[in-house]
Amino acid sequence: MEEEAADAGGVTPKDLPMTGVRVIDVGTFLAGPYAASIMGEFGAEVLKVEYPIAGDPMRRFGTATTRHDATLAWLSEGRNKKSVTIDLRQPKGVDLFVRLVAKSDVLVENFRPGTMEEWGLGWKVLSEANPGLVMLRVSGYGQTGPYRRRSGFAHIAHAVGGLSYLAGFPGETPVVPGTAPLGDYMSSLYGAIGVMLALRHREKTGEGQIVDIAIYEAVFRQMDEMAAAYALFGKVREREGAGTVMAVPHGHFRTRDEKWVAIACTTDKMFERLTDAMERPELSSSSLFGEQGKRLAAGGEVNRIVGEWVGSLTRDQVMERCIGSEVPIGKLNSIADIFDDEHYLAREMLVRVQEEGCGEVAVPGVVPKLSETPGRISNLGPPLGNATYEVMRELLDLSAGQIAELRQRKII
């Protein structure tokens, strides 16, 4: 598999910070498994354990490709993994899985709490097999509490975590805060952090532990000062459209050529720079809108004035003037805009990989950027079961005959 711009700095896999760590990803879809993908980008060996017949349902979620077992979503988010098929509903499959856990460092699962226990694969069993195991458990509501057994997806977590209530315009129906499953990505990021902390603890003590992530909590943790504001003053933040009650002007503005820009002036100095760009310095005088309090009190008027100025110019003209005056501004990029953006190119945030049966596939680059040991993309979402034989033969020491029998019995 050919890869472009993925091994920046000539770093080889043996140099990466997670090299030597083996991760088992037994989850489905995105919340949790994305954490395993991140670890794989930085050198971990990630074994994706899937049901033998159909595999992870994410293989069929999203835009279809010419590869029968892979959508674009699977190719992008299943990257840096090897696929191993094991039927966990069969006792022999459970035995194989426990043996695999015994030779691994991290286990990632995202089933409804209690499911792993029903399969005979709860923490007690797995930690006895591997006392140093770090087990990442991602679920809609966490492993404890009255909602623990409820189904949870990113869309529900956005609602329960308080994000969806804020999305939209005042007095109107709350909208989806973007069509991307932000809660799944956020919970996986917290999950990856939790795994790193738990591995650090294991270095000191030799002890493993559970990392318990609730998707709604990952969303709620992003809600800045709202908990404190409600507890102290009973303040409930409402939908504010593209703006915010905390700063003006701070929103989205349409340009003359029917494009959009985001402008964020959170201080008096920033607003002064904007009025310079607008060639309207009088607007930042103390008698008009030079103080934050006055701008907030006259938010509608300030946004109208800024909107009219933006609407009189093309997007390129607005960008040039604001950047020249050091005003915080950005384009509202469509994915087409992103592919034309020189900064994305310079930062290697679009990586193109040749995938057999699909051609060249572009996927988001690796985050974060490490100066000495940058991550890489070794492969896109793997074919179902592509590493089953390798793992059974080399890691679990099974003979070719034993592996053939397991295949015949549809255990692998």
C-alpha positions as CSV (number, residue, x, y, z in Angstrom):
1,M,0.0,0.0,0.0
2,E,1.4,3.3,-1.1
3,E,1.1,6.3,1.3
4,E,1.8,10.0,0.7
5,A,2.9,12.5,3.4
6,A,2.3,10.0,6.2
7,D,5.8,9.3,7.5
8,A,6.9,12.9,8.0
9,G,10.5,13.3,9.2
10,G,11.5,9.8,8.1
11,V,10.3,8.3,11.3
12,T,9.9,4.5,11.2
13,P,7.3,2.6,13.2
14,K,9.9,1.3,15.7
15,D,10.6,4.9,16.7
16,L,6.9,5.8,17.5
17,P,5.9,6.3,21.2
18,M,3.2,3.5,21.2
19,T,5.4,0.9,19.6
20,G,5.4,-2.3,21.7
21,V,1.8,-1.7,22.9
22,R,-0.8,-4.2,21.7
23,V,-4.4,-3.0,21.6
24,I,-7.5,-5.1,21.0
25,D,-10.4,-3.2,19.6
26,V,-13.6,-5.3,20.0
27,G,-16.0,-2.3,19.6
28,T,-18.2,-1.3,16.7
29,F,-18.7,1.9,14.8
30,L,-16.8,4.9,16.2
31,A,-17.0,5.8,19.9
32,G,-14.0,3.9,21.4
33,P,-12.6,2.3,18.2
34,Y,-11.5,5.8,17.1
35,A,-9.3,5.9,20.3
36,A,-7.7,2.6,19.0
37,S,-7.1,4.2,15.6
38,I,-5.2,7.1,17.3
39,M,-3.0,4.7,19.2
40,G,-2.3,2.9,16.0
41,E,-1.2,6.1,14.3
42,F,1.5,6.4,16.9
43,G,2.8,2.9,16.7
44,A,0.5,0.6,18.6
45,E,-0.4,-2.8,17.1
46,V,-4.2,-2.7,16.9
47,L,-6.1,-5.9,16.4
48,K,-9.7,-5.3,15.4
49,V,-11.7,-8.3,16.6
50,E,-14.8,-8.7,14.5
51,Y,-17.7,-11.1,14.1
52,P,-16.6,-13.6,11.4
53,I,-19.5,-13.3,9.0
54,A,-20.2,-9.6,8.8
55,G,-17.6,-7.8,10.8
56,D,-18.0,-4.3,12.3
57,P,-21.3,-2.7,11.0
58,M,-19.3,0.4,10.2
59,R,-18.0,-1.5,7.2
60,R,-21.5,-0.9,5.7
61,F,-22.1,2.6,7.1
62,G,-21.6,5.6,4.8
63,T,-20.6,5.9,1.1
64,A,-20.1,2.5,-0.6
65,T,-16.8,1.7,-2.4
66,T,-15.9,-0.9,-5.0
67,R,-14.5,-3.0,-2.2
68,H,-17.4,-5.1,-1.0
69,D,-16.5,-5.0,2.7
70,A,-15.6,-1.3,3.1
71,T,-17.4,2.1,2.9
72,L,-15.4,5.3,2.9
73,A,-16.2,5.7,6.6
74,W,-14.6,2.3,7.3
75,L,-11.5,3.0,5.2
76,S,-11.0,6.3,7.0
77,E,-11.8,5.4,10.6
78,G,-10.7,1.8,10.6
79,R,-7.2,2.7,9.6
80,N,-4.0,1.4,11.2
81,K,-5.7,-1.8,12.3
82,K,-5.5,-5.5,11.5
83,S,-8.7,-7.5,11.4
84,V,-9.1,-10.7,13.4
85,T,-12.4,-12.6,13.2
86,I,-13.6,-14.4,16.4
87,D,-17.2,-15.4,17.3
88,L,-17.5,-14.4,20.9
89,R,-20.9,-16.1,21.1
90,Q,-19.2,-19.5,21.1
91,P,-17.3,-20.8,24.1
92,K,-14.2,-21.6,22.1
93,G,-14.3,-18.0,20.7
94,V,-14.4,-16.7,24.2
95,D,-11.4,-18.8,25.1
96,L,-9.4,-17.5,22.2
97,F,-10.3,-14.0,23.1
98,V,-9.2,-14.4,26.7
99,R,-5.9,-15.8,25.5
100,L,-5.5,-12.9,23.2
101,V,-6.2,-10.4,26.0
102,A,-3.6,-12.1,28.1
103,K,-1.0,-11.2,25.5
104,S,-2.1,-7.6,25.1
105,D,-1.9,-4.3,26.9
106,V,-5.2,-2.5,26.1
107,L,-8.7,-3.6,25.4
108,V,-11.3,-1.2,23.8
109,E,-15.0,-2.0,23.9
110,N,-18.1,0.1,23.5
111,F,-21.0,-2.3,24.0
112,R,-24.0,-1.5,26.3
113,P,-22.8,-2.0,29.9
114,G,-23.2,-5.7,30.9
115,T,-22.8,-7.1,27.4
116,M,-19.2,-8.2,27.9
117,E,-20.2,-9.8,31.2
118,E,-23.0,-11.7,29.5
119,W,-20.4,-13.1,27.1
120,G,-18.2,-14.2,30.0
121,L,-15.7,-11.4,29.3
122,G,-16.2,-9.1,32.2
123,W,-13.4,-7.2,34.0
124,K,-13.0,-10.0,36.6
125,V,-12.3,-12.6,34.0
126,L,-10.1,-10.5,31.8
127,S,-8.1,-8.9,34.7
128,E,-7.4,-12.4,36.1
129,A,-6.0,-13.4,32.7
130,N,-4.0,-10.1,32.5
131,P,-3.6,-8.1,35.7
132,G,-1.9,-5.3,33.8
133,L,-4.8,-4.9,31.4
134,V,-6.1,-1.4,30.7
135,M,-9.7,-1.7,29.6
136,L,-11.3,1.3,27.9
137,R,-15.1,1.1,28.2
138,V,-17.1,3.6,26.2
139,S,-20.9,3.8,26.4
140,G,-23.7,6.3,26.1
141,Y,-24.1,6.9,29.8
142,G,-21.1,5.1,31.5
143,Q,-20.8,1.9,33.5
144,T,-22.8,3.2,36.5
145,G,-25.9,5.2,37.2
146,P,-29.6,4.8,36.5
147,Y,-29.2,5.3,32.7
148,R,-26.3,2.9,32.2
149,R,-28.3,0.3,30.2
150,R,-29.8,2.8,27.8
151,S,-28.7,2.9,24.2
152,G,-26.4,5.8,23.4
153,F,-25.2,7.4,20.2
154,A,-23.5,10.7,19.4
155,H,-26.8,12.3,18.4
156,I,-28.4,11.4,21.7
157,A,-25.2,12.4,23.6
158,H,-25.3,15.9,21.9
159,A,-28.8,16.2,23.3
160,V,-28.3,14.9,26.8
161,G,-24.9,16.6,27.2
162,G,-26.4,20.1,26.5
163,L,-24.9,20.8,23.1
164,S,-28.0,20.4,20.9
165,Y,-30.0,22.7,23.1
166,L,-27.6,25.5,22.1
167,A,-27.6,24.8,18.4
168,G,-29.9,27.0,16.2
169,F,-31.5,30.4,16.3
170,P,-33.4,31.9,19.2
171,G,-37.0,30.6,19.5
172,E,-36.5,28.0,16.8
173,T,-36.2,24.2,16.8
174,P,-32.8,23.1,18.1
175,V,-30.7,21.7,15.2
176,V,-28.1,19.0,14.9
177,P,-24.7,20.6,15.8
178,G,-23.1,19.5,12.6
179,T,-23.8,16.2,10.9
180,A,-20.5,14.7,12.1
181,P,-20.8,12.5,15.2
182,L,-18.8,14.9,17.4
183,G,-19.7,13.0,20.6
184,D,-18.1,9.8,19.3
185,Y,-14.9,11.6,18.4
186,M,-14.8,13.5,21.7
187,S,-15.4,10.4,23.8
188,S,-12.6,8.6,21.9
189,L,-10.2,11.4,22.5
190,Y,-10.9,11.3,26.2
191,G,-10.6,7.6,26.0
192,A,-7.2,7.8,24.4
193,I,-6.1,10.2,27.2
194,G,-7.5,7.8,29.8
195,V,-5.5,4.9,28.4
196,M,-2.3,6.9,28.4
197,L,-2.9,7.8,32.0
198,A,-3.7,4.2,32.9
199,L,-0.6,2.9,31.1
200,R,1.5,5.5,33.0
201,H,0.0,4.2,36.3
202,R,0.8,0.6,35.2
203,E,4.4,1.6,34.6
204,K,4.6,2.6,38.3
205,T,2.6,-0.2,39.9
206,G,2.1,-3.0,37.3
207,E,-1.6,-2.7,37.8
208,G,-4.2,-2.3,35.1
209,Q,-7.5,-0.6,35.5
210,I,-10.8,0.4,33.8
211,V,-11.2,3.7,31.9
212,D,-14.9,4.5,32.0
213,I,-16.1,7.0,29.3
214,A,-19.7,8.2,28.9
215,I,-20.3,9.8,25.5
216,Y,-22.7,12.4,27.0
217,E,-20.0,13.4,29.6
218,A,-17.4,14.0,26.9
219,V,-19.9,16.4,25.3
220,F,-20.9,18.0,28.6
221,R,-17.3,18.7,29.5
222,Q,-17.1,21.1,26.6
223,M,-19.8,23.4,28.0
224,D,-17.4,26.1,29.3
225,E,-18.9,28.2,32.2
226,M,-22.5,27.1,31.9
227,A,-22.6,24.9,35.0
228,A,-21.0,27.6,37.2
229,A,-23.3,30.3,35.7
230,Y,-26.4,28.2,36.5
231,A,-25.3,27.2,40.0
232,L,-24.4,30.7,41.0
233,F,-27.0,32.8,39.1
234,G,-29.6,30.4,37.7
235,K,-28.6,31.5,34.2
236,V,-29.6,29.2,31.4
237,R,-27.9,29.8,28.1
238,E,-30.2,29.7,25.1
239,R,-29.7,29.3,21.4
240,E,-27.8,32.3,19.9
241,G,-27.6,31.4,16.3
242,A,-24.1,32.1,14.9
243,G,-23.3,34.6,17.7
244,T,-22.8,34.5,21.4
245,V,-24.0,36.7,24.3
246,M,-20.4,36.9,25.6
247,A,-18.9,39.0,22.7
248,V,-20.0,41.2,19.7
249,P,-19.3,41.0,16.8
250,H,-18.9,37.2,17.0
251,G,-20.7,35.3,14.3
252,H,-21.1,34.4,10.6
253,F,-21.4,37.0,7.9
254,R,-22.4,36.6,4.2
255,T,-20.1,38.2,1.6
256,R,-21.1,39.8,-1.7
257,D,-20.2,36.7,-3.6
258,E,-22.6,34.6,-1.5
259,K,-19.9,33.0,0.6
260,W,-19.5,33.2,4.4
261,V,-16.8,34.2,6.9
262,A,-16.6,33.8,10.7
263,I,-15.5,36.9,12.7
264,A,-14.7,36.8,16.4
265,C,-13.9,40.0,18.3
266,T,-13.8,39.0,21.9
267,T,-11.9,42.1,23.2
268,D,-12.1,45.9,22.7
269,K,-8.7,45.8,20.9
270,M,-9.9,43.3,18.4
271,F,-13.0,45.4,17.7
272,E,-10.8,48.4,17.2
273,R,-8.7,46.5,14.6
274,L,-11.9,45.5,12.9
275,T,-13.1,49.1,12.6
276,D,-9.7,50.0,11.2
277,A,-10.2,47.3,8.5
278,M,-13.7,48.7,7.9
279,E,-12.2,52.3,7.7
280,R,-14.8,53.2,10.3
281,P,-12.6,54.0,13.4
282,E,-15.3,56.1,15.0
283,L,-17.2,52.9,15.7
284,S,-14.6,52.0,18.3
285,S,-14.8,55.3,20.2
286,S,-15.9,55.2,23.8
287,S,-19.1,57.2,22.8
288,L,-20.2,54.4,20.5
289,F,-19.1,50.7,20.6
290,G,-15.5,50.8,21.9
291,E,-16.4,49.1,25.2
292,Q,-17.5,45.5,25.4
293,G,-20.5,46.3,27.5
294,K,-21.8,48.9,25.0
295,R,-21.4,46.4,22.2
296,L,-23.2,43.7,24.0
297,A,-26.1,46.1,24.8
298,A,-26.3,47.1,21.1
299,G,-25.4,43.7,19.7
300,G,-28.0,43.7,16.9
301,E,-26.9,47.1,15.7
302,V,-23.2,46.2,15.8
303,N,-23.8,43.0,13.9
304,R,-25.9,44.8,11.3
305,I,-23.2,47.4,10.6
306,V,-20.5,44.7,10.3
307,G,-22.8,42.5,8.2
308,E,-23.4,45.3,5.8
309,W,-19.7,46.0,5.4
310,V,-19.0,42.3,4.9
311,G,-21.8,42.1,2.4
312,S,-20.4,44.9,0.3
313,L,-17.2,42.9,-0.4
314,T,-16.2,39.6,-1.8
315,R,-14.9,36.9,0.6
316,D,-11.3,37.4,-0.6
317,Q,-11.5,41.1,-0.1
318,V,-12.9,40.7,3.5
319,M,-10.3,38.2,4.3
320,E,-7.5,40.4,3.0
321,R,-8.6,43.4,4.9
322,C,-9.2,41.6,8.2
323,I,-6.0,39.6,8.1
324,G,-4.1,42.8,7.2
325,S,-5.5,44.4,10.4
326,E,-5.0,41.2,12.5
327,V,-8.7,40.6,13.0
328,P,-9.7,37.0,13.9
329,I,-11.4,35.8,10.7
330,G,-11.8,32.5,8.9
331,K,-13.7,31.1,5.9
332,L,-16.7,28.9,6.5
333,N,-15.1,26.1,4.6
334,S,-17.0,23.4,2.7
335,I,-15.0,20.2,2.0
336,A,-14.3,21.6,-1.5
337,D,-12.8,24.7,0.1
338,I,-10.6,22.5,2.4
339,F,-9.2,20.6,-0.6
340,D,-8.1,24.0,-2.1
341,D,-6.7,25.4,1.2
342,E,-2.9,25.8,1.1
343,H,-2.7,25.6,4.9
344,Y,-4.3,22.1,4.9
345,L,-1.7,21.1,2.3
346,A,1.2,22.6,4.2
347,R,0.1,20.9,7.5
348,E,-0.4,17.5,5.7
349,M,-4.0,17.3,6.9
350,L,-5.1,15.6,3.7
351,V,-3.3,12.3,3.2
352,R,-3.9,10.3,0.0
353,V,-3.5,6.6,0.2
354,Q,-3.7,4.1,-2.7
355,E,-6.2,1.4,-1.6
356,E,-6.5,-1.8,-3.6
357,G,-9.9,-2.0,-5.3
358,C,-10.7,1.7,-4.6
359,G,-7.9,3.8,-6.1
360,E,-6.6,6.9,-4.3
361,V,-8.5,7.6,-1.1
362,A,-8.0,11.0,0.7
363,V,-8.4,10.9,4.5
364,P,-7.8,13.4,7.3
365,G,-4.2,13.6,8.5
366,V,-2.8,12.6,11.9
367,V,-3.4,14.7,15.0
368,P,-1.6,15.7,17.1
369,K,1.7,16.7,15.4
370,L,4.7,15.5,17.3
371,S,8.0,17.1,16.4
372,E,10.3,14.0,17.0
373,T,7.9,11.1,16.6
374,P,5.1,12.1,14.3
375,G,2.3,9.6,13.7
376,R,1.6,7.9,10.4
377,I,-1.0,6.0,8.5
378,S,0.1,2.5,7.8
379,N,-3.1,1.3,6.2
380,L,-6.7,2.2,5.8
381,G,-9.6,0.1,7.2
382,P,-8.5,-3.5,6.6
383,P,-10.3,-6.3,4.8
384,L,-12.3,-8.5,7.1
385,G,-10.2,-11.1,8.8
386,N,-7.0,-10.1,7.0
387,A,-4.8,-10.9,10.0
388,T,-6.8,-13.8,11.5
389,Y,-4.4,-16.5,10.4
390,E,-1.3,-14.5,11.4
391,V,-2.6,-13.8,14.9
392,M,-3.8,-17.4,15.5
393,R,-0.5,-18.9,14.2
394,E,2.1,-16.5,15.5
395,L,0.5,-15.0,18.6
396,L,-1.6,-17.9,19.9
397,D,0.6,-20.6,18.6
398,L,-2.1,-22.6,16.9
399,S,-1.2,-25.1,14.2
400,A,-2.5,-24.9,10.7
401,G,-4.8,-27.8,11.4
402,Q,-6.3,-26.2,14.5
403,I,-6.9,-23.0,12.5
404,A,-8.5,-24.9,9.7
405,E,-10.8,-26.6,12.2
406,L,-11.8,-23.3,13.8
407,R,-12.6,-21.9,10.4
408,Q,-14.7,-25.0,9.6
409,R,-16.7,-24.5,12.8
410,K,-17.1,-20.8,12.0
411,I,-15.4,-19.8,15.3
412,I,-13.0,-17.6,13.3
